[in-house]
């Protein structure tokens, strides 16, 4: 009877609790032009949350693949968001987001990052 209790205690004390982080894309400025370098220097994990805050009259968020990111194309969009306050959990690997309004991606309204 003591062995299961000891095993349980050892598991509880040796488990690491992983906490997801939450990031506001673009910091205080939010999701706007020129945010392409915002991920630089940050380390992201799968299940971290990106908060995209913007005026949905003028912007949106489109999750795209690598080709869509580089070409600023939403033709093969993975998912589109337009609430003005989108909370998106990262998945393992590369994650790409652009603004789908014409010309916005080309003006730096896009981010690419890798989550481990």
Jmol script that loads the backbone (N, CA, C; Angstrom):
load data "model"
ATOM      1  N   UNK A   1       0.816  -1.194   0.000  1.00  0.00           N
ATOM      2  CA  UNK A   1       0.000   0.000   0.000  1.00  0.00           C
ATOM      3  C   UNK A   1       0.859   1.257   0.000  1.00  0.00           C
ATOM      4  N   UNK A   2       2.008   1.173   0.613  1.00  0.00           N
ATOM      5  CA  UNK A   2       2.893   2.344   0.690  1.00  0.00           C
ATOM      6  C   UNK A   2       3.530   2.623  -0.676  1.00  0.00           C
ATOM      7  N   UNK A   3       3.821   1.593  -1.454  1.00  0.00           N
ATOM      8  CA  UNK A   3       4.494   1.770  -2.743  1.00  0.00           C
ATOM      9  C   UNK A   3       3.684   2.662  -3.696  1.00  0.00           C
ATOM     10  N   UNK A   4       2.369   2.453  -3.863  1.00  0.00           N
ATOM     11  CA  UNK A   4       1.613   3.339  -4.759  1.00  0.00           C
ATOM     12  C   UNK A   4       1.595   4.791  -4.283  1.00  0.00           C
ATOM     13  N   UNK A   5       1.540   4.984  -2.988  1.00  0.00           N
ATOM     14  CA  UNK A   5       1.541   6.346  -2.453  1.00  0.00           C
ATOM     15  C   UNK A   5       2.876   7.015  -2.714  1.00  0.00           C
ATOM     16  N   UNK A   6       3.969   6.294  -2.501  1.00  0.00           N
ATOM     17  CA  UNK A   6       5.297   6.845  -2.779  1.00  0.00           C
ATOM     18  C   UNK A   6       5.458   7.158  -4.261  1.00  0.00           C
ATOM     19  N   UNK A   7       4.991   6.269  -5.120  1.00  0.00           N
ATOM     20  CA  UNK A   7       5.072   6.495  -6.559  1.00  0.00           C
ATOM     21  C   UNK A   7       4.291   7.742  -6.954  1.00  0.00           C
ATOM     22  N   UNK A   8       3.089   7.889  -6.417  1.00  0.00           N
ATOM     23  CA  UNK A   8       2.275   9.071  -6.693  1.00  0.00           C
ATOM     24  C   UNK A   8       2.990  10.341  -6.252  1.00  0.00           C
ATOM     25  N   UNK A   9       3.545  10.336  -5.056  1.00  0.00           N
ATOM     26  CA  UNK A   9       4.266  11.514  -4.538  1.00  0.00           C
ATOM     27  C   UNK A   9       5.465  11.855  -5.412  1.00  0.00           C
ATOM     28  N   UNK A  10       6.193  10.835  -5.847  1.00  0.00           N
ATOM     29  CA  UNK A  10       7.357  11.090  -6.704  1.00  0.00           C
ATOM     30  C   UNK A  10       6.914  11.724  -8.022  1.00  0.00           C
ATOM     31  N   UNK A  11       5.828  11.244  -8.593  1.00  0.00           N
ATOM     32  CA  UNK A  11       5.335  11.810  -9.844  1.00  0.00           C
ATOM     33  C   UNK A  11       4.894  13.259  -9.665  1.00  0.00           C
ATOM     34  N   UNK A  12       4.198  13.523  -8.597  1.00  0.00           N
ATOM     35  CA  UNK A  12       3.713  14.877  -8.349  1.00  0.00           C
ATOM     36  C   UNK A  12       4.867  15.853  -8.179  1.00  0.00           C
ATOM     37  N   UNK A  13       5.883  15.470  -7.430  1.00  0.00           N
ATOM     38  CA  UNK A  13       6.989  16.380  -7.150  1.00  0.00           C
ATOM     39  C   UNK A  13       7.960  16.532  -8.316  1.00  0.00           C
ATOM     40  N   UNK A  14       7.957  15.584  -9.246  1.00  0.00           N
ATOM     41  CA  UNK A  14       8.901  15.646 -10.364  1.00  0.00           C
ATOM     42  C   UNK A  14       8.275  16.112 -11.669  1.00  0.00           C
ATOM     43  N   UNK A  15       6.987  16.315 -11.699  1.00  0.00           N
ATOM     44  CA  UNK A  15       6.317  16.795 -12.905  1.00  0.00           C
ATOM     45  C   UNK A  15       6.594  18.282 -13.092  1.00  0.00           C
ATOM     46  N   UNK A  16       6.844  18.642 -14.317  1.00  0.00           N
ATOM     47  CA  UNK A  16       6.975  20.060 -14.645  1.00  0.00           C
ATOM     48  C   UNK A  16       5.658  20.517 -15.247  1.00  0.00           C
ATOM     49  N   UNK A  17       5.181  21.622 -14.777  1.00  0.00           N
ATOM     50  CA  UNK A  17       3.939  22.169 -15.305  1.00  0.00           C
ATOM     51  C   UNK A  17       4.300  23.165 -16.398  1.00  0.00           C
ATOM     52  N   UNK A  18       3.793  22.916 -17.579  1.00  0.00           N
ATOM     53  CA  UNK A  18       4.066  23.818 -18.705  1.00  0.00           C
ATOM     54  C   UNK A  18       2.995  24.893 -18.755  1.00  0.00           C
ATOM     55  N   UNK A  19       3.418  26.120 -18.728  1.00  0.00           N
ATOM     56  CA  UNK A  19       2.483  27.233 -18.789  1.00  0.00           C
ATOM     57  C   UNK A  19       2.587  27.891 -20.157  1.00  0.00           C
ATOM     58  N   UNK A  20       1.469  28.061 -20.783  1.00  0.00           N
ATOM     59  CA  UNK A  20       1.443  28.760 -22.067  1.00  0.00           C
ATOM     60  C   UNK A  20       1.537  30.256 -21.815  1.00  0.00           C
ATOM     61  N   UNK A  21       2.226  30.942 -22.684  1.00  0.00           N
ATOM     62  CA  UNK A  21       2.339  32.396 -22.598  1.00  0.00           C
ATOM     63  C   UNK A  21       1.350  33.041 -23.559  1.00  0.00           C
ATOM     64  N   UNK A  22       1.019  34.275 -23.278  1.00  0.00           N
ATOM     65  CA  UNK A  22       0.127  35.041 -24.126  1.00  0.00           C
ATOM     66  C   UNK A  22       0.869  36.290 -24.587  1.00  0.00           C
ATOM     67  N   UNK A  23       0.825  36.559 -25.880  1.00  0.00           N
ATOM     68  CA  UNK A  23       1.532  37.698 -26.468  1.00  0.00           C
ATOM     69  C   UNK A  23       0.563  38.570 -27.253  1.00  0.00           C
ATOM     70  N   UNK A  24       0.672  39.877 -27.094  1.00  0.00           N
ATOM     71  CA  UNK A  24      -0.078  40.800 -27.932  1.00  0.00           C
ATOM     72  C   UNK A  24       0.796  41.134 -29.136  1.00  0.00           C
ATOM     73  N   UNK A  25       0.368  40.715 -30.298  1.00  0.00           N
ATOM     74  CA  UNK A  25       1.140  40.925 -31.520  1.00  0.00           C
ATOM     75  C   UNK A  25       1.314  42.423 -31.761  1.00  0.00           C
ATOM     76  N   UNK A  26       2.557  42.842 -31.921  1.00  0.00           N
ATOM     77  CA  UNK A  26       2.867  44.242 -32.157  1.00  0.00           C
ATOM     78  C   UNK A  26       3.020  45.056 -30.883  1.00  0.00           C
ATOM     79  N   UNK A  27       2.853  44.404 -29.718  1.00  0.00           N
ATOM     80  CA  UNK A  27       2.965  45.114 -28.446  1.00  0.00           C
ATOM     81  C   UNK A  27       1.854  46.144 -28.296  1.00  0.00           C
ATOM     82  N   UNK A  28       2.198  47.290 -27.742  1.00  0.00           N
ATOM     83  CA  UNK A  28       1.196  48.335 -27.477  1.00  0.00           C
ATOM     84  C   UNK A  28       0.535  48.855 -28.754  1.00  0.00           C
ATOM     85  N   UNK A  29       1.232  48.772 -29.884  1.00  0.00           N
ATOM     86  CA  UNK A  29       0.668  49.258 -31.152  1.00  0.00           C
ATOM     87  C   UNK A  29      -0.351  48.293 -31.744  1.00  0.00           C
ATOM     88  N   UNK A  30      -0.287  47.035 -31.346  1.00  0.00           N
ATOM     89  CA  UNK A  30      -1.207  46.034 -31.869  1.00  0.00           C
ATOM     90  C   UNK A  30      -0.857  45.576 -33.276  1.00  0.00           C
ATOM     91  N   UNK A  31      -1.812  44.915 -33.905  1.00  0.00           N
ATOM     92  CA  UNK A  31      -1.659  44.367 -35.261  1.00  0.00           C
ATOM     93  C   UNK A  31      -1.807  45.515 -36.244  1.00  0.00           C
ATOM     94  N   UNK A  32      -0.663  45.972 -36.775  1.00  0.00           N
ATOM     95  CA  UNK A  32      -0.657  47.125 -37.665  1.00  0.00           C
ATOM     96  C   UNK A  32       0.511  47.011 -38.638  1.00  0.00           C
ATOM     97  N   UNK A  33       0.727  48.024 -39.434  1.00  0.00           N
ATOM     98  CA  UNK A  33       1.819  48.015 -40.415  1.00  0.00           C
ATOM     99  C   UNK A  33       3.171  47.944 -39.705  1.00  0.00           C
ATOM    100  N   UNK A  34       4.112  47.244 -40.331  1.00  0.00           N
ATOM    101  CA  UNK A  34       5.481  47.196 -39.822  1.00  0.00           C
ATOM    102  C   UNK A  34       5.715  46.249 -38.659  1.00  0.00           C
ATOM    103  N   UNK A  35       4.849  45.250 -38.456  1.00  0.00           N
ATOM    104  CA  UNK A  35       5.034  44.327 -37.334  1.00  0.00           C
ATOM    105  C   UNK A  35       5.836  43.076 -37.708  1.00  0.00           C
ATOM    106  N   UNK A  36       6.315  42.998 -38.937  1.00  0.00           N
ATOM    107  CA  UNK A  36       6.982  41.780 -39.410  1.00  0.00           C
ATOM    108  C   UNK A  36       8.153  41.359 -38.527  1.00  0.00           C
ATOM    109  N   UNK A  37       8.847  42.313 -37.906  1.00  0.00           N
ATOM    110  CA  UNK A  37       9.999  41.967 -37.066  1.00  0.00           C
ATOM    111  C   UNK A  37       9.606  41.755 -35.597  1.00  0.00           C
ATOM    112  N   UNK A  38       8.353  41.919 -35.253  1.00  0.00           N
ATOM    113  CA  UNK A  38       7.914  41.781 -33.867  1.00  0.00           C
ATOM    114  C   UNK A  38       8.306  40.439 -33.231  1.00  0.00           C
ATOM    115  N   UNK A  39       8.240  39.294 -33.943  1.00  0.00           N
ATOM    116  CA  UNK A  39       8.604  38.017 -33.307  1.00  0.00           C
ATOM    117  C   UNK A  39      10.104  37.867 -33.010  1.00  0.00           C
ATOM    118  N   UNK A  40      10.951  38.694 -33.610  1.00  0.00           N
ATOM    119  CA  UNK A  40      12.403  38.548 -33.443  1.00  0.00           C
ATOM    120  C   UNK A  40      12.795  38.569 -31.967  1.00  0.00           C
ATOM    121  N   UNK A  41      13.610  37.595 -31.586  1.00  0.00           N
ATOM    122  CA  UNK A  41      14.118  37.520 -30.226  1.00  0.00           C
ATOM    123  C   UNK A  41      13.178  36.843 -29.236  1.00  0.00           C
ATOM    124  N   UNK A  42      11.996  36.465 -29.665  1.00  0.00           N
ATOM    125  CA  UNK A  42      11.048  35.794 -28.779  1.00  0.00           C
ATOM    126  C   UNK A  42      11.081  34.291 -29.047  1.00  0.00           C
ATOM    127  N   UNK A  43      10.883  33.511 -28.011  1.00  0.00           N
ATOM    128  CA  UNK A  43      10.808  32.060 -28.160  1.00  0.00           C
ATOM    129  C   UNK A  43       9.387  31.630 -27.879  1.00  0.00           C
ATOM    130  N   UNK A  44       8.775  30.995 -28.853  1.00  0.00           N
ATOM    131  CA  UNK A  44       7.380  30.592 -28.762  1.00  0.00           C
ATOM    132  C   UNK A  44       7.271  29.084 -28.582  1.00  0.00           C
ATOM    133  N   UNK A  45       6.237  28.682 -27.873  1.00  0.00           N
ATOM    134  CA  UNK A  45       5.937  27.268 -27.683  1.00  0.00           C
ATOM    135  C   UNK A  45       4.547  26.995 -28.248  1.00  0.00           C
ATOM    136  N   UNK A  46       4.361  25.749 -28.665  1.00  0.00           N
ATOM    137  CA  UNK A  46       3.015  25.343 -29.086  1.00  0.00           C
ATOM    138  C   UNK A  46       2.083  25.567 -27.909  1.00  0.00           C
ATOM    139  N   UNK A  47       0.933  26.044 -28.171  1.00  0.00           N
ATOM    140  CA  UNK A  47      -0.128  26.396 -27.225  1.00  0.00           C
ATOM    141  C   UNK A  47       0.024  27.798 -26.642  1.00  0.00           C
ATOM    142  N   UNK A  48       1.141  28.498 -26.917  1.00  0.00           N
ATOM    143  CA  UNK A  48       1.189  29.923 -26.583  1.00  0.00           C
ATOM    144  C   UNK A  48       0.089  30.601 -27.395  1.00  0.00           C
ATOM    145  N   UNK A  49      -0.419  31.698 -26.869  1.00  0.00           N
ATOM    146  CA  UNK A  49      -1.512  32.400 -27.527  1.00  0.00           C
ATOM    147  C   UNK A  49      -1.048  33.742 -28.073  1.00  0.00           C
ATOM    148  N   UNK A  50      -1.397  34.009 -29.321  1.00  0.00           N
ATOM    149  CA  UNK A  50      -1.157  35.321 -29.917  1.00  0.00           C
ATOM    150  C   UNK A  50      -2.470  36.089 -29.882  1.00  0.00           C
ATOM    151  N   UNK A  51      -2.418  37.311 -29.387  1.00  0.00           N
ATOM    152  CA  UNK A  51      -3.584  38.185 -29.359  1.00  0.00           C
ATOM    153  C   UNK A  51      -3.409  39.245 -30.441  1.00  0.00           C
ATOM    154  N   UNK A  52      -4.261  39.196 -31.424  1.00  0.00           N
ATOM    155  CA  UNK A  52      -4.245  40.176 -32.506  1.00  0.00           C
ATOM    156  C   UNK A  52      -5.317  41.215 -32.195  1.00  0.00           C
ATOM    157  N   UNK A  53      -4.894  42.448 -31.938  1.00  0.00           N
ATOM    158  CA  UNK A  53      -5.828  43.523 -31.615  1.00  0.00           C
ATOM    159  C   UNK A  53      -5.741  44.570 -32.723  1.00  0.00           C
ATOM    160  N   UNK A  54      -6.889  44.888 -33.346  1.00  0.00           N
ATOM    161  CA  UNK A  54      -6.898  45.774 -34.508  1.00  0.00           C
ATOM    162  C   UNK A  54      -8.312  46.270 -34.761  1.00  0.00           C
ATOM    163  N   UNK A  55      -8.426  47.256 -35.629  1.00  0.00           N
ATOM    164  CA  UNK A  55      -9.723  47.773 -36.058  1.00  0.00           C
ATOM    165  C   UNK A  55     -10.190  46.902 -37.223  1.00  0.00           C
ATOM    166  N   UNK A  56     -11.252  46.125 -37.000  1.00  0.00           N
ATOM    167  CA  UNK A  56     -11.681  45.182 -38.043  1.00  0.00           C
ATOM    168  C   UNK A  56     -12.391  45.834 -39.224  1.00  0.00           C
ATOM    169  N   UNK A  57     -12.551  47.141 -39.197  1.00  0.00           N
ATOM    170  CA  UNK A  57     -13.054  47.845 -40.370  1.00  0.00           C
ATOM    171  C   UNK A  57     -11.964  47.939 -41.431  1.00  0.00           C
ATOM    172  N   UNK A  58     -10.706  47.973 -40.976  1.00  0.00           N
ATOM    173  CA  UNK A  58      -9.580  48.198 -41.884  1.00  0.00           C
ATOM    174  C   UNK A  58      -8.615  47.027 -41.993  1.00  0.00           C
ATOM    175  N   UNK A  59      -8.710  46.043 -41.107  1.00  0.00           N
ATOM    176  CA  UNK A  59      -7.748  44.934 -41.086  1.00  0.00           C
ATOM    177  C   UNK A  59      -8.444  43.617 -40.760  1.00  0.00           C
ATOM    178  N   UNK A  60      -7.702  42.538 -40.963  1.00  0.00           N
ATOM    179  CA  UNK A  60      -8.107  41.213 -40.516  1.00  0.00           C
ATOM    180  C   UNK A  60      -6.835  40.407 -40.261  1.00  0.00           C
ATOM    181  N   UNK A  61      -6.981  39.153 -39.919  1.00  0.00           N
ATOM    182  CA  UNK A  61      -5.849  38.250 -39.728  1.00  0.00           C
ATOM    183  C   UNK A  61      -6.146  37.003 -40.539  1.00  0.00           C
ATOM    184  N   UNK A  62      -5.181  36.594 -41.346  1.00  0.00           N
ATOM    185  CA  UNK A  62      -5.343  35.389 -42.148  1.00  0.00           C
ATOM    186  C   UNK A  62      -4.154  34.486 -41.870  1.00  0.00           C
ATOM    187  N   UNK A  63      -4.449  33.267 -41.430  1.00  0.00           N
ATOM    188  CA  UNK A  63      -3.399  32.268 -41.245  1.00  0.00           C
ATOM    189  C   UNK A  63      -3.149  31.626 -42.597  1.00  0.00           C
ATOM    190  N   UNK A  64      -1.898  31.630 -43.019  1.00  0.00           N
ATOM    191  CA  UNK A  64      -1.534  31.124 -44.345  1.00  0.00           C
ATOM    192  C   UNK A  64      -0.356  30.157 -44.214  1.00  0.00           C
ATOM    193  N   UNK A  65      -0.018  29.520 -45.329  1.00  0.00           N
ATOM    194  CA  UNK A  65       1.180  28.682 -45.359  1.00  0.00           C
ATOM    195  C   UNK A  65       2.376  29.541 -45.771  1.00  0.00           C
ATOM    196  N   UNK A  66       3.539  28.915 -45.863  1.00  0.00           N
ATOM    197  CA  UNK A  66       4.776  29.644 -46.184  1.00  0.00           C
ATOM    198  C   UNK A  66       4.662  30.376 -47.520  1.00  0.00           C
ATOM    199  N   UNK A  67       4.118  29.719 -48.527  1.00  0.00           N
ATOM    200  CA  UNK A  67       3.979  30.344 -49.848  1.00  0.00           C
ATOM    201  C   UNK A  67       3.055  31.555 -49.776  1.00  0.00           C
ATOM    202  N   UNK A  68       1.946  31.422 -49.051  1.00  0.00           N
ATOM    203  CA  UNK A  68       1.019  32.537 -48.894  1.00  0.00           C
ATOM    204  C   UNK A  68       1.653  33.705 -48.161  1.00  0.00           C
ATOM    205  N   UNK A  69       2.507  33.391 -47.202  1.00  0.00           N
ATOM    206  CA  UNK A  69       3.212  34.441 -46.457  1.00  0.00           C
ATOM    207  C   UNK A  69       4.148  35.218 -47.382  1.00  0.00           C
ATOM    208  N   UNK A  70       4.956  34.484 -48.150  1.00  0.00           N
ATOM    209  CA  UNK A  70       5.946  35.144 -49.012  1.00  0.00           C
ATOM    210  C   UNK A  70       5.311  35.876 -50.190  1.00  0.00           C
ATOM    211  N   UNK A  71       4.168  35.389 -50.667  1.00  0.00           N
ATOM    212  CA  UNK A  71       3.521  36.033 -51.810  1.00  0.00           C
ATOM    213  C   UNK A  71       2.400  36.990 -51.383  1.00  0.00           C
ATOM    214  N   UNK A  72       2.162  37.068 -50.069  1.00  0.00           N
ATOM    215  CA  UNK A  72       1.051  37.888 -49.547  1.00  0.00           C
ATOM    216  C   UNK A  72      -0.273  37.498 -50.197  1.00  0.00           C
ATOM    217  N   UNK A  73      -0.498  36.192 -50.306  1.00  0.00           N
ATOM    218  CA  UNK A  73      -1.705  35.685 -50.952  1.00  0.00           C
ATOM    219  C   UNK A  73      -2.596  34.959 -49.947  1.00  0.00           C
ATOM    220  N   UNK A  74      -3.894  35.252 -50.001  1.00  0.00           N
ATOM    221  CA  UNK A  74      -4.853  34.576 -49.135  1.00  0.00           C
ATOM    222  C   UNK A  74      -5.626  33.490 -49.890  1.00  0.00           C
ATOM    223  N   UNK A  75      -5.204  33.187 -51.120  1.00  0.00           N
ATOM    224  CA  UNK A  75      -5.967  32.239 -51.941  1.00  0.00           C
ATOM    225  C   UNK A  75      -6.042  30.845 -51.324  1.00  0.00           C
ATOM    226  N   UNK A  76      -5.054  30.436 -50.575  1.00  0.00           N
ATOM    227  CA  UNK A  76      -5.076  29.135 -49.913  1.00  0.00           C
ATOM    228  C   UNK A  76      -5.045  29.315 -48.398  1.00  0.00           C
ATOM    229  N   UNK A  77      -5.844  30.238 -47.889  1.00  0.00           N
ATOM    230  CA  UNK A  77      -5.860  30.550 -46.462  1.00  0.00           C
ATOM    231  C   UNK A  77      -6.208  29.310 -45.634  1.00  0.00           C
ATOM    232  N   UNK A  78      -5.535  29.172 -44.509  1.00  0.00           N
ATOM    233  CA  UNK A  78      -5.842  28.097 -43.573  1.00  0.00           C
ATOM    234  C   UNK A  78      -7.058  28.499 -42.739  1.00  0.00           C
ATOM    235  N   UNK A  79      -7.042  29.749 -42.275  1.00  0.00           N
ATOM    236  CA  UNK A  79      -8.146  30.259 -41.463  1.00  0.00           C
ATOM    237  C   UNK A  79      -8.148  31.778 -41.527  1.00  0.00           C
ATOM    238  N   UNK A  80      -9.342  32.368 -41.485  1.00  0.00           N
ATOM    239  CA  UNK A  80      -9.474  33.826 -41.495  1.00  0.00           C
ATOM    240  C   UNK A  80     -10.144  34.286 -40.204  1.00  0.00           C
ATOM    241  N   UNK A  81      -9.667  35.422 -39.703  1.00  0.00           N
ATOM    242  CA  UNK A  81     -10.207  36.007 -38.476  1.00  0.00           C
ATOM    243  C   UNK A  81     -10.538  37.473 -38.750  1.00  0.00           C
ATOM    244  N   UNK A  82     -11.576  37.975 -38.119  1.00  0.00           N
ATOM    245  CA  UNK A  82     -11.914  39.384 -38.339  1.00  0.00           C
ATOM    246  C   UNK A  82     -12.677  40.013 -37.169  1.00  0.00           C
ATOM    247  N   UNK A  83     -12.434  39.524 -35.964  1.00  0.00           N
ATOM    248  CA  UNK A  83     -13.176  40.038 -34.806  1.00  0.00           C
ATOM    249  C   UNK A  83     -12.616  41.360 -34.285  1.00  0.00           C
ATOM    250  N   UNK A  84     -11.331  41.631 -34.584  1.00  0.00           N
ATOM    251  CA  UNK A  84     -10.673  42.802 -34.018  1.00  0.00           C
ATOM    252  C   UNK A  84      -9.937  42.486 -32.733  1.00  0.00           C
ATOM    253  N   UNK A  85     -10.196  41.308 -32.173  1.00  0.00           N
ATOM    254  CA  UNK A  85      -9.487  40.833 -30.993  1.00  0.00           C
ATOM    255  C   UNK A  85      -9.466  39.308 -31.059  1.00  0.00           C
ATOM    256  N   UNK A  86      -8.554  38.796 -31.874  1.00  0.00           N
ATOM    257  CA  UNK A  86      -8.474  37.358 -32.114  1.00  0.00           C
ATOM    258  C   UNK A  86      -7.396  36.738 -31.236  1.00  0.00           C
ATOM    259  N   UNK A  87      -7.738  35.652 -30.566  1.00  0.00           N
ATOM    260  CA  UNK A  87      -6.795  34.903 -29.742  1.00  0.00           C
ATOM    261  C   UNK A  87      -6.538  33.584 -30.445  1.00  0.00           C
ATOM    262  N   UNK A  88      -5.278  33.398 -30.874  1.00  0.00           N
ATOM    263  CA  UNK A  88      -4.936  32.235 -31.687  1.00  0.00           C
ATOM    264  C   UNK A  88      -3.837  31.451 -30.995  1.00  0.00           C
ATOM    265  N   UNK A  89      -4.101  30.166 -30.727  1.00  0.00           N
ATOM    266  CA  UNK A  89      -3.100  29.282 -30.122  1.00  0.00           C
ATOM    267  C   UNK A  89      -2.147  28.797 -31.206  1.00  0.00           C
ATOM    268  N   UNK A  90      -0.856  28.874 -30.920  1.00  0.00           N
ATOM    269  CA  UNK A  90       0.148  28.433 -31.878  1.00  0.00           C
ATOM    270  C   UNK A  90       0.219  26.918 -31.925  1.00  0.00           C
ATOM    271  N   UNK A  91       0.542  26.415 -33.088  1.00  0.00           N
ATOM    272  CA  UNK A  91       0.784  24.980 -33.225  1.00  0.00           C
ATOM    273  C   UNK A  91       2.275  24.754 -33.422  1.00  0.00           C
ATOM    274  N   UNK A  92       2.721  23.558 -33.156  1.00  0.00           N
ATOM    275  CA  UNK A  92       4.134  23.223 -33.297  1.00  0.00           C
ATOM    276  C   UNK A  92       4.580  23.444 -34.731  1.00  0.00           C
ATOM    277  N   UNK A  93       5.739  24.063 -34.872  1.00  0.00           N
ATOM    278  CA  UNK A  93       6.298  24.315 -36.199  1.00  0.00           C
ATOM    279  C   UNK A  93       6.125  25.758 -36.614  1.00  0.00           C
ATOM    280  N   UNK A  94       6.145  25.980 -37.911  1.00  0.00           N
ATOM    281  CA  UNK A  94       6.046  27.332 -38.459  1.00  0.00           C
ATOM    282  C   UNK A  94       4.591  27.800 -38.480  1.00  0.00           C
ATOM    283  N   UNK A  95       4.398  29.055 -38.121  1.00  0.00           N
ATOM    284  CA  UNK A  95       3.085  29.696 -38.111  1.00  0.00           C
ATOM    285  C   UNK A  95       3.209  31.001 -38.891  1.00  0.00           C
ATOM    286  N   UNK A  96       2.289  31.225 -39.820  1.00  0.00           N
ATOM    287  CA  UNK A  96       2.343  32.407 -40.683  1.00  0.00           C
ATOM    288  C   UNK A  96       0.998  33.138 -40.642  1.00  0.00           C
ATOM    289  N   UNK A  97       1.061  34.463 -40.472  1.00  0.00           N
ATOM    290  CA  UNK A  97      -0.146  35.284 -40.421  1.00  0.00           C
ATOM    291  C   UNK A  97       0.071  36.549 -41.239  1.00  0.00           C
ATOM    292  N   UNK A  98      -0.954  36.933 -41.989  1.00  0.00           N
ATOM    293  CA  UNK A  98      -0.901  38.168 -42.773  1.00  0.00           C
ATOM    294  C   UNK A  98      -2.228  38.907 -42.628  1.00  0.00           C
ATOM    295  N   UNK A  99      -2.225  40.182 -42.975  1.00  0.00           N
ATOM    296  CA  UNK A  99      -3.475  40.912 -43.128  1.00  0.00           C
ATOM    297  C   UNK A  99      -3.919  40.700 -44.569  1.00  0.00           C
ATOM    298  N   UNK A 100      -5.183  40.326 -44.746  1.00  0.00           N
ATOM    299  CA  UNK A 100      -5.691  40.019 -46.075  1.00  0.00           C
ATOM    300  C   UNK A 100      -6.215  41.211 -46.851  1.00  0.00           C
ATOM    301  N   UNK A 101      -6.194  42.414 -46.260  1.00  0.00           N
ATOM    302  CA  UNK A 101      -6.635  43.596 -46.997  1.00  0.00           C
ATOM    303  C   UNK A 101      -5.577  43.944 -48.050  1.00  0.00           C
ATOM    304  N   UNK A 102      -5.994  44.329 -49.246  1.00  0.00           N
ATOM    305  CA  UNK A 102      -5.042  44.607 -50.332  1.00  0.00           C
ATOM    306  C   UNK A 102      -3.934  45.577 -49.923  1.00  0.00           C
ATOM    307  N   UNK A 103      -2.701  45.164 -50.152  1.00  0.00           N
ATOM    308  CA  UNK A 103      -1.527  45.995 -49.907  1.00  0.00           C
ATOM    309  C   UNK A 103      -1.007  45.982 -48.482  1.00  0.00           C
ATOM    310  N   UNK A 104      -1.778  45.502 -47.524  1.00  0.00           N
ATOM    311  CA  UNK A 104      -1.351  45.559 -46.124  1.00  0.00           C
ATOM    312  C   UNK A 104      -0.200  44.611 -45.825  1.00  0.00           C
ATOM    313  N   UNK A 105      -0.268  43.404 -46.325  1.00  0.00           N
ATOM    314  CA  UNK A 105       0.825  42.444 -46.122  1.00  0.00           C
ATOM    315  C   UNK A 105       2.131  42.993 -46.704  1.00  0.00           C
ATOM    316  N   UNK A 106       2.043  43.556 -47.895  1.00  0.00           N
ATOM    317  CA  UNK A 106       3.231  44.116 -48.546  1.00  0.00           C
ATOM    318  C   UNK A 106       3.823  45.265 -47.734  1.00  0.00           C
ATOM    319  N   UNK A 107       3.016  45.918 -46.913  1.00  0.00           N
ATOM    320  CA  UNK A 107       3.489  47.028 -46.078  1.00  0.00           C
ATOM    321  C   UNK A 107       3.913  46.548 -44.689  1.00  0.00           C
ATOM    322  N   UNK A 108       4.178  45.242 -44.571  1.00  0.00           N
ATOM    323  CA  UNK A 108       4.742  44.695 -43.332  1.00  0.00           C
ATOM    324  C   UNK A 108       3.734  44.225 -42.319  1.00  0.00           C
ATOM    325  N   UNK A 109       2.486  44.063 -42.716  1.00  0.00           N
ATOM    326  CA  UNK A 109       1.474  43.583 -41.784  1.00  0.00           C
ATOM    327  C   UNK A 109       1.393  42.068 -41.918  1.00  0.00           C
ATOM    328  N   UNK A 110       2.460  41.425 -41.444  1.00  0.00           N
ATOM    329  CA  UNK A 110       2.575  39.972 -41.490  1.00  0.00           C
ATOM    330  C   UNK A 110       3.633  39.531 -40.500  1.00  0.00           C
ATOM    331  N   UNK A 111       3.461  38.329 -39.979  1.00  0.00           N
ATOM    332  CA  UNK A 111       4.468  37.758 -39.090  1.00  0.00           C
ATOM    333  C   UNK A 111       4.652  36.281 -39.414  1.00  0.00           C
ATOM    334  N   UNK A 112       5.864  35.821 -39.199  1.00  0.00           N
ATOM    335  CA  UNK A 112       6.203  34.418 -39.321  1.00  0.00           C
ATOM    336  C   UNK A 112       6.981  34.034 -38.062  1.00  0.00           C
ATOM    337  N   UNK A 113       6.632  32.908 -37.480  1.00  0.00           N
ATOM    338  CA  UNK A 113       7.347  32.468 -36.283  1.00  0.00           C
ATOM    339  C   UNK A 113       7.296  30.973 -36.168  1.00  0.00           C
ATOM    340  N   UNK A 114       8.199  30.439 -35.362  1.00  0.00           N
ATOM    341  CA  UNK A 114       8.262  29.004 -35.147  1.00  0.00           C
ATOM    342  C   UNK A 114       8.002  28.703 -33.678  1.00  0.00           C
ATOM    343  N   UNK A 115       7.118  27.755 -33.428  1.00  0.00           N
ATOM    344  CA  UNK A 115       6.800  27.336 -32.063  1.00  0.00           C
ATOM    345  C   UNK A 115       7.343  25.930 -31.841  1.00  0.00           C
ATOM    346  N   UNK A 116       7.994  25.752 -30.711  1.00  0.00           N
ATOM    347  CA  UNK A 116       8.566  24.421 -30.408  1.00  0.00           C
ATOM    348  C   UNK A 116       7.636  23.624 -29.532  1.00  0.00           C
TER     349      UNK A 116
END
end "model"
wireframe off; spacefill off
backbone 0.3
color backbone group
